[in-house]
Amino acid sequence: MSPPEKQSQGQISETHDLRKKGNTNLLSSTLYSLQTLYLFTLSDHSTFVTPQTAFGIFGALSGPVLTTNPSPDLFTIAGRLPQTLLWTWLNTLVFVLGNQRLPESAKEDSLNKPWRPLPAGRITTRQATHLLMASIPLTFVATYFLGGLEETVALFVFDWMYNDLGGSDESYIIRNLLIAAGYVCYSAGAMRVASGHSAFTLLPVTYQWLGMIAAVILSTMHVQDLKDQEGDHSRERKTLPLVIGHWATRCLIASAVLFWSIACPLFWGLGLAGYALSGISGAVVATRALLLRDTGADRLTWKLWSLWLMGLYFLPLVKDYSVFVRFGAQGKYAENLALALVYGGAMVRLYRRSV
């Protein structure tokens, strides 16, 4: 073989290696960016993403209890789980980007959550701001097609008040009012998406139920502040444990959790099953809040509080579980049971990964 031909083959091989290396670098960069986005929202998966996705799915499945859908289909609504999850996650991403990019938040996270992208050095403040500016219109457009656009716009306003206007640091009352309002928006928006966007609407009783959920959040959300006292103190944030003391806060949390564990089933006129669903988990949360007081225990209590909250979200389905009756009456019991187990397993794995 002549020297020019050998040189040509060498150039081709070198070009191939460069392309392969470039593809590998692109893949690594993409995975790194996706992991960074995941880390931004990680600690809020068990606070917003999973519980509010569950609220949307449970509410849609309850059919005529909360929506104008007289006979919801289990698998039609289960099929909307990805859209509902996407809606909730995108709105959460906008919120956490607006919060974590702030200098005082980065300082707090260096103590409480050093693995987050900014304190870990995965991204700069300027890059986080650019990402926020890109995510806002993206979320707006996405929710235009998914549904829940009005709730997204309201969340943008509450995000701005909480982060940029300092609502998170003003007082524990203002902070918790904004958080409660945010939960209502997340809940209503997720239910609209899960119900089928414009196919069905929410009933007046739904807004009463959302008002009760807001009161639940307002009176029990302090449970998340118990585990973050060191970071909150460094930021001079006026959370309830730092204002009135952690023991008084624990007493208030326990009392409120036990109260709502009775009031919520009472609202729906449920029997023993409804009270057991909320009462057992509520008693666990209340007992832990009073007796187990180290940071690790408070972190687990907060996660159990999220599970208790999801139990409250399930109560409308206890009121009207006809969607499951229709599901079982289709005749294919073994097939239906297998599909239900797969769907239930997916929900459990989603929650376990979020915490």
C-alpha positions as MATLAB code, in Angstrom:
seq = 'MSPPEKQSQGQISETHDLRKKGNTNLLSSTLYSLQTLYLFTLSDHSTFVTPQTAFGIFGALSGPVLTTNPSPDLFTIAGRLPQTLLWTWLNTLVFVLGNQRLPESAKEDSLNKPWRPLPAGRITTRQATHLLMASIPLTFVATYFLGGLEETVALFVFDWMYNDLGGSDESYIIRNLLIAAGYVCYSAGAMRVASGHSAFTLLPVTYQWLGMIAAVILSTMHVQDLKDQEGDHSRERKTLPLVIGHWATRCLIASAVLFWSIACPLFWGLGLAGYALSGISGAVVATRALLLRDTGADRLTWKLWSLWLMGLYFLPLVKDYSVFVRFGAQGKYAENLALALVYGGAMVRLYRRSV';
ca = [
       0.000    0.000    0.000;
       1.348    3.426   -0.926;
       2.151    6.029    1.759;
      -0.649    8.457    0.661;
      -3.239    5.684    1.095;
      -1.923    4.883    4.587;
      -2.109    8.564    5.490;
      -5.693    8.758    4.240;
      -6.720    5.764    6.343;
      -5.030    7.312    9.379;
      -6.949   10.569    8.905;
     -10.239    8.668    8.630;
      -9.468    6.730   11.811;
      -8.525    9.935   13.632;
     -11.734   11.645   12.501;
     -13.766    8.643   13.689;
     -12.082    8.745   17.100;
     -12.763   12.471   17.431;
     -16.442   11.987   16.590;
     -16.727    9.124   19.058;
     -15.082   11.231   21.751;
     -17.370   14.151   20.921;
     -20.480   11.947   21.199;
     -19.247   10.604   24.533;
     -18.633   14.136   25.822;
     -22.094   15.211   24.649;
     -23.715   12.274   26.438;
     -21.753   12.957   29.623;
     -22.645   16.654   29.494;
     -26.327   15.848   28.955;
     -26.428   13.386   31.852;
     -24.612   15.891   34.079;
     -27.166   18.596   33.240;
     -30.109   16.267   33.861;
     -28.647   15.247   37.212;
     -28.209   18.913   38.113;
     -31.887   19.584   37.357;
     -32.832   16.540   39.431;
     -30.755   17.773   42.381;
     -32.432   21.186   42.238;
     -35.840   19.598   42.920;
     -34.768   16.513   44.912;
     -35.637   17.732   48.418;
     -39.031   18.962   47.180;
     -40.103   15.645   45.657;
     -41.602   14.498   48.941;
     -42.991   17.979   49.698;
     -44.576   19.019   46.406;
     -43.998   16.673   43.488;
     -45.191   13.316   44.827;
     -47.983   14.435   47.226;
     -49.523   16.934   44.818;
     -49.329   14.496   41.919;
     -51.151   12.043   44.183;
     -53.756   14.700   45.014;
     -54.439   15.188   41.315;
     -54.744   11.469   40.562;
     -56.830   10.670   43.650;
     -59.111   13.640   43.033;
     -59.669   12.685   39.393;
     -60.402    9.071   40.365;
     -63.039   10.207   42.863;
     -65.088   11.443   39.914;
     -68.412   13.053   40.928;
     -67.134   13.787   44.434;
     -64.792   16.521   43.180;
     -65.278   16.843   39.405;
     -68.033   16.821   36.770;
     -66.866   13.391   35.559;
     -69.715   11.014   36.546;
     -67.831    7.753   35.900;
     -64.026    8.062   35.726;
     -62.055    5.204   34.192;
     -59.153    3.920   36.271;
     -56.680    3.354   33.462;
     -57.586    6.501   31.543;
     -56.694    8.569   34.606;
     -53.691    6.375   35.464;
     -52.485    7.033   31.925;
     -52.383   10.732   32.751;
     -49.901   10.159   35.575;
     -46.873   11.214   33.437;
     -48.547   14.485   32.396;
     -49.626   15.225   35.960;
     -46.144   14.471   37.266;
     -44.579   16.653   34.564;
     -46.898   19.568   35.404;
     -46.042   19.359   39.093;
     -42.307   18.938   38.496;
     -42.028   21.867   36.055;
     -43.762   24.228   38.475;
     -41.557   22.962   41.295;
     -38.460   23.558   39.169;
     -39.414   27.208   38.626;
     -39.931   27.683   42.357;
     -36.671   26.058   43.489;
     -34.584   27.835   40.853;
     -35.979   31.157   42.026;
     -35.225   30.235   45.619;
     -31.864   28.468   45.455;
     -30.200   31.101   43.220;
     -30.441   33.708   46.011;
     -27.190   34.297   47.976;
     -28.863   33.804   51.352;
     -30.358   30.503   50.137;
     -26.969   29.261   48.974;
     -25.560   30.096   52.420;
     -28.387   28.217   54.119;
     -28.021   25.237   51.780;
     -24.300   25.000   52.529;
     -25.380   24.043   56.075;
     -28.612   22.108   55.531;
     -28.241   20.694   52.014;
     -24.630   20.966   50.757;
     -25.358   18.520   47.914;
     -27.581   21.020   46.099;
     -26.154   22.278   42.771;
     -25.057   25.758   43.896;
     -23.228   24.926   47.166;
     -21.820   21.783   45.486;
     -20.340   23.905   42.680;
     -22.209   22.140   39.866;
     -23.606   25.440   38.556;
     -23.022   29.165   39.103;
     -25.575   31.708   40.310;
     -25.567   33.358   36.880;
     -26.212   30.024   35.155;
     -29.031   29.256   37.600;
     -30.604   32.629   36.788;
     -30.383   31.911   33.054;
     -31.948   28.506   33.661;
     -34.790   30.178   35.576;
     -35.411   32.623   32.718;
     -35.619   29.678   30.314;
     -37.810   27.503   32.552;
     -40.532   30.127   33.114;
     -41.688   30.416   29.461;
     -41.133   26.671   28.971;
     -43.424   25.894   31.916;
     -45.974   28.455   30.727;
     -46.163   26.877   27.259;
     -46.192   23.318   28.623;
     -49.059   24.011   31.022;
     -51.006   25.716   28.235;
     -51.214   22.313   26.564;
     -51.246   20.118   29.691;
     -53.850   22.187   31.546;
     -53.699   24.089   34.804;
     -52.423   27.285   33.164;
     -54.269   29.550   35.615;
     -52.725   27.739   38.573;
     -49.272   28.033   36.987;
     -49.650   31.795   36.593;
     -50.775   32.066   40.225;
     -47.774   29.988   41.302;
     -45.439   32.340   39.418;
     -46.878   35.228   41.463;
     -46.524   33.360   44.761;
     -42.974   32.302   43.811;
     -42.082   35.945   43.220;
     -43.585   37.008   46.549;
     -41.893   34.167   48.438;
     -38.435   34.459   46.870;
     -37.838   37.914   45.431;
     -39.984   39.961   47.821;
     -38.648   38.122   50.852;
     -41.919   36.525   51.906;
     -40.022   33.458   53.127;
     -38.117   35.565   55.680;
     -40.699   38.202   56.627;
     -42.523   36.190   59.298;
     -43.658   32.620   59.815;
     -47.267   33.731   59.254;
     -46.620   35.281   55.825;
     -44.302   32.423   54.892;
     -46.835   29.734   55.757;
     -49.674   31.642   54.091;
     -47.684   31.687   50.845;
     -46.825   28.004   51.184;
     -50.479   27.131   51.839;
     -51.553   29.156   48.794;
     -48.929   27.337   46.758;
     -50.250   23.950   47.870;
     -53.756   24.925   46.783;
     -52.487   25.882   43.334;
     -50.456   22.700   42.995;
     -53.455   20.609   44.066;
     -55.986   22.282   41.768;
     -53.628   22.322   38.785;
     -52.625   18.683   39.178;
     -56.280   17.652   39.419;
     -57.169   19.563   36.264;
     -54.415   17.764   34.349;
     -55.315   14.347   35.784;
     -59.027   14.908   35.030;
     -58.359   15.570   31.378;
     -57.683   19.289   31.013;
     -60.831   20.862   29.522;
     -62.922   17.649   29.484;
     -64.191   18.104   33.052;
     -64.308   20.900   35.606;
     -63.966   21.092   39.369;
     -67.071   21.245   41.558;
     -67.748   23.942   44.209;
     -67.106   21.396   46.973;
     -63.609   20.930   45.547;
     -62.740   24.494   46.463;
     -64.078   23.915   49.983;
     -61.838   20.857   50.212;
     -58.882   22.874   48.890;
     -59.596   25.501   51.549;
     -59.472   22.799   54.219;
     -56.185   21.481   52.799;
     -54.810   25.030   52.933;
     -55.740   25.181   56.617;
     -54.038   21.810   57.171;
     -50.846   23.108   55.561;
     -50.975   26.416   57.397;
     -51.255   24.748   60.808;
     -48.902   21.773   60.351;
     -46.248   22.891   57.838;
     -43.974   23.869   60.732;
     -42.940   20.220   60.858;
     -40.474   20.873   58.045;
     -38.877   23.715   60.040;
     -37.885   21.415   62.902;
     -35.156   19.751   60.841;
     -33.818   23.007   59.332;
     -33.295   25.129   62.432;
     -29.539   25.508   61.987;
     -29.811   26.845   58.450;
     -32.838   28.994   59.268;
     -30.957   30.527   62.214;
     -27.974   31.384   59.982;
     -30.355   33.168   57.591;
     -32.225   34.872   60.446;
     -35.440   33.395   59.101;
     -38.358   33.797   61.493;
     -39.736   30.252   61.520;
     -42.067   29.155   64.294;
     -39.498   26.968   66.146;
     -37.083   29.917   66.279;
     -39.781   32.393   67.352;
     -41.695   30.493   70.050;
     -39.309   27.586   70.688;
     -39.188   24.058   69.339;
     -41.159   22.452   72.201;
     -44.151   24.798   71.827;
     -43.982   24.230   68.057;
     -44.035   20.461   68.546;
     -47.122   20.743   70.754;
     -48.904   22.859   68.145;
     -47.979   20.432   65.349;
     -49.169   17.387   67.294;
     -52.459   19.086   68.245;
     -53.150   20.257   64.687;
     -52.325   16.878   63.119;
     -54.667   15.065   65.506;
     -57.403   17.660   64.945;
     -57.272   17.400   61.144;
     -57.088   13.598   61.329;
     -60.640   13.786   62.730;
     -61.957   16.894   60.951;
     -61.125   15.778   57.401;
     -62.999   12.435   57.517;
     -65.824   14.274   59.277;
     -65.973   16.751   56.374;
     -66.618   13.864   53.964;
     -69.014   12.030   56.292;
     -66.878    8.879   56.302;
     -67.087    5.801   58.446;
     -64.469    3.930   60.455;
     -62.201    3.289   57.448;
     -61.778    7.005   56.790;
     -60.949    7.800   60.399;
     -58.499    4.906   60.563;
     -56.736    6.046   57.379;
     -55.985    9.510   58.718;
     -56.020    8.771   62.447;
     -53.367    6.044   62.629;
     -50.815    7.891   60.508;
     -51.689   11.158   62.268;
     -51.082    9.590   65.676;
     -47.656    8.373   64.502;
     -46.678   11.858   63.291;
     -47.953   13.546   66.475;
     -46.186   11.078   68.755;
     -42.890   11.373   66.903;
     -43.067   15.179   66.906;
     -43.404   15.179   70.686;
     -41.039   12.389   71.699;
     -38.314   12.116   69.018;
     -36.471   15.422   68.783;
     -33.070   14.998   67.130;
     -32.439   16.188   63.574;
     -32.518   12.719   62.033;
     -35.812   11.894   63.752;
     -37.302   15.242   62.689;
     -36.332   14.526   59.091;
     -38.164   11.182   59.169;
     -41.163   12.758   60.922;
     -41.364   15.277   58.095;
     -41.457   12.437   55.536;
     -44.145   10.646   57.524;
     -46.070   13.924   57.630;
     -46.049   13.865   53.807;
     -47.477   10.332   53.880;
     -50.155   11.449   56.351;
     -51.015   14.324   54.011;
     -51.342   11.902   51.092;
     -53.705    9.861   53.268;
     -55.907   12.943   53.628;
     -55.788   13.378   49.847;
     -57.158    9.822   49.498;
     -60.287   10.504   51.585;
     -62.508   11.580   48.623;
     -61.819    8.144   47.122;
     -62.994    6.537   50.358;
     -66.170    8.598   49.940;
     -66.756    7.264   46.411;
     -64.710    4.225   45.423;
     -66.994    3.267   42.508;
     -64.070    3.607   40.091;
     -62.606    0.471   41.675;
     -65.974   -1.317   41.621;
     -66.282   -0.708   37.878;
     -62.688   -1.785   37.479;
     -63.355   -5.119   39.211;
     -66.661   -5.652   37.422;
     -65.048   -5.766   33.992;
     -64.639   -9.530   34.314;
     -60.886   -9.850   33.759;
     -60.060  -10.099   37.442;
     -56.560  -11.569   37.145;
     -55.542   -9.120   34.441;
     -57.050   -6.160   36.302;
     -55.376   -7.181   39.553;
     -52.002   -7.457   37.822;
     -52.405   -4.034   36.240;
     -53.475   -2.533   39.569;
     -50.433   -4.015   41.288;
     -48.140   -2.603   38.614;
     -49.702    0.852   38.962;
     -49.645    0.714   42.756;
     -46.030   -0.443   42.702;
     -45.114    2.455   40.432;
     -46.664    4.944   42.868;
     -44.804    3.375   45.811;
     -41.483    3.462   43.952;
     -42.127    7.086   42.983;
     -42.585    8.054   46.612;
     -39.648    5.986   47.875;
     -37.347    7.599   45.308;
     -38.620   11.037   46.259;
     -37.651   10.644   49.922;
];
